[in-house]
Amino acid sequence: MPVLPDPWSRVKNPMPLPRLDYPTIKALDDHQFATLLRDHLIPRTGINPGAFRQLWALLGSAAGLADRTADQLEEFLDQVEELDTDRLDETTGRRIDKFARQVEQAYDRLERRETAPLAWAGPIATRYNDTARATIDALVTAIHDHRTHGDDARLYAVLDELGLDPLQHRKRHRR
């Protein structure tokens, strides 16, 4: 039995975004979690776009939440596939097609998060915007490689690529 019957039905009062941290999202029961996903497959009017991105970053990067999210999205798609679309009126058919596209987009968003910069850091990465995550990921990776291989030149090259090499910065200001 699906957690949400007819998840493609029009939502008049979407679930407000809860506090966007791992313990809060993890504590949602199955119905609340499915409702959260259904109601926030796409950014909604009146919801801060940054909060929407933070929600999906958390869903895609937290151990356990990514699998739970993927499972629920798959359940939504299974519900769509089980429908006898020949018996639906045109309006309902269009609504179901739109819902399926939104679920696929959410699934793609989730998969992109798995390979995003700093994804390995889990929920802590959601504190930072995309640009900061990419920079932090490059720096941490360079530091780790430096610890492992002791290659100063590679570390300095990464700092220079990011425009964060203090020596290059001082040289530019002396001119």
Summary of the structure (lengths in Angstrom):
residues: 175
radius of gyration: 21.3
end to end distance: 70.8
largest distance: 75.5
contacts: 458
relative contact order: 0.10
helix: 70%
strand: 0%
